[in-house]
Amino acid sequence: MTQQELLQKADRYFVGGGLGEFRLPPEVALVVSHGRGSKFYDVDGKEYIDFLLGSGPMILGHCHPAVVEAVQQQILRGTTFLALNEPAIHLAEKIVEAAPCGEKIRFVCTGSEATAYALRMARAFTGRDRILRFEGGWHGVSDAALHGARPSPPGGYPVTRPDGAGIPKAWSRDVLASPFNDVAQARHLIEMYHDELAAVIVEPLQRCIRPRPGFFETLRELTTRYGIILVFDEVVTGFRLAWGGAQERYGVVPDLAAYGKTISGGYPNAAICGRADVMDTVNAWRPAANPQRAIVSGTFNGYPIAATAGLATLRELEKPGTYERLYAMGNRIIREIEAMGKEFSIPLKVGGEGPVLQVLFTEDADIVNYESMFRADKAKAYTFGVELIKRGFFVSPYEKIYLSVIHSDEDIDRMLEAAREVLRTEIAR
Ligand SMILES: Cc1ncc(COP(=O)(O)O)c(C=O)c1O
C-alpha cells in the first residue's frame, strides 16, 4: 500500500487520524515503515534522522543490536507470567542501585501510571489528600496530572482546573499549582497547606526549563520539615540527564521518583522507585485493613520482554563516555542554534539540558517557568519544526529534541545545516 492509502485508512479508523495527542500537519504526515540507528524510513522510502526517538525511549536509536538480541532470546523463553521473572529482578536492581532515592521499586507500564501511583502512595503514607505541582509540568494523563498542566492563560495560583473535558472538577480541590522556579511562592503554599499536603511533585527539568539554584533545595527542606513526600517525575530525565537521573545532576534526592521512557528500552515499562517505608504502602502482604495499605498492581507489571529491553539499554548507557557524548552533542546544538539566532536577528533560546532540548522563539532573557514558555512564539516554533521534518529531520513541532547515543557528528552537522537554512529562509523573513 502507498503512504497516501495508509494515511487515508488511518483517517478512516483512528480518532483524529492519529494515535494520541501527537499529530503532524497534512504537509508532513507520514507512516513509519522501519527504523535503524538514528534514522527511520517512511512507507514511501523517505529517510528521516530521528530527533524524537519515540518521545525519548529510543536513547540507543532504533534496533540497537544489543537490545534486539536480548529481546529475541527472551521471546523464545516466554512472554509474560505475572509471576517474578529474571529480567524484572535484574532491571529492578539496576534502577534501585542507580537512583539516589532508590530503596524499593514497583514496575508499571506507562509514565502516567508511575506518577499517578507515586501520588497514591504519598496519600496512603501521609493520610493527606492534597498535592502541590508546578504549573505547566507534564506528568501524563491521569485525572490529577491533567490539572494545571496546560492552563491558558497561566496564573491563578494555587487553583487548578481540568486541562480537558471528562475530568472530575473535584480534583481541583486537591491539586494545587505554583510557578516553577518560584521559591517564595512554593514556600508560601507549602507553609499554608502543610498539614493537608501529601506530596509535592515536580519534573526536575520542567519540559525544557532548567531549575534555578536553590529551588529544589528549598522544596527538599520544606517537604522534609512537614513530612510531605517529594516526588521527582524522572520519566524524561531518568538515565538521560545522568546515570542517576536529575537527582544526580541537580544534587537533590526526592522520596520517590517516577521512571519511564529510557528504562523501557522502547517497550512499555515504567516504575516508581524510592523510600522503602513509602513504597511499603503497596506491599501486598499488608492486611487490607491497614490504613496505609494502597493497591498498585497490573497484568503487565514487570513484563519480561520490556524488562529485557530496558536492561540491555541500561547496560549500554552504563558504558564509559555515554553522558559526555550526549552533552557534547546537546551543548553544540545549543551553542550553534543560539548563534544562528543572533546572526539572523531572531530572538530565540535553546532550553533544556544536553540530551534533551527545545528551541523557543522568545525575547525573554531567561526561560524560568510555564508563563515564559507560554509567551514564546508558537507559530515560529511550529514552522521551524515542520520545515525540519520536510527536510528529513524528524522532530515534534513545538516540542523537545531528543538525542541518542547513536546520533553521529554527521547527523548533527546535517541537522544544524538544515536548521540554519530554515531560520534564514522561513523565520527571519
Ligand atoms: C515528565 C513526564 N512524565 C510523565 C509522562 C507520561 O508518560 P507516558 O506517556 O508513558 O504515560 C511523560 C510523557 O511524555 C513525561 O514527559
The ligand as a MOL file (V3000), in Angstrom:
LIG
                    3D

  0  0  0     0  0            999 V3000
M  V30 BEGIN CTAB
M  V30 COUNTS 16 16 0 0 0
M  V30 BEGIN ATOM
M  V30 1 C 7.7780 14.0700 32.5060 0
M  V30 2 C 6.7410 13.0960 32.0400 0
M  V30 3 N 6.0190 12.4340 32.9570 0
M  V30 4 C 5.0920 11.5170 32.6120 0
M  V30 5 C 4.8350 11.2560 31.2850 0
M  V30 6 C 3.7960 10.2470 30.9130 0
M  V30 7 O 4.4060 9.1080 30.3840 0
M  V30 8 P 3.5950 8.1240 29.4210 0
M  V30 9 O 3.3680 8.8660 28.1410 0
M  V30 10 O 4.4700 6.9220 29.2820 0
M  V30 11 O 2.3030 7.7970 30.1040 0
M  V30 12 C 5.5520 11.9240 30.2920 0
M  V30 13 C 5.2940 11.6520 28.8630 0
M  V30 14 O 5.7700 12.3030 27.9800 0
M  V30 15 C 6.5320 12.8840 30.6730 0
M  V30 16 O 7.2330 13.5650 29.7700 0
M  V30 END ATOM
M  V30 BEGIN BOND
M  V30 1 1 1 2
M  V30 2 1 2 3
M  V30 3 2 2 15
M  V30 4 2 3 4
M  V30 5 1 4 5
M  V30 6 1 5 6
M  V30 7 2 5 12
M  V30 8 1 6 7
M  V30 9 1 7 8
M  V30 10 2 8 9
M  V30 11 1 8 10
M  V30 12 1 8 11
M  V30 13 1 12 13
M  V30 14 1 12 15
M  V30 15 2 13 14
M  V30 16 1 15 16
M  V30 END BOND
M  V30 END CTAB
M  END
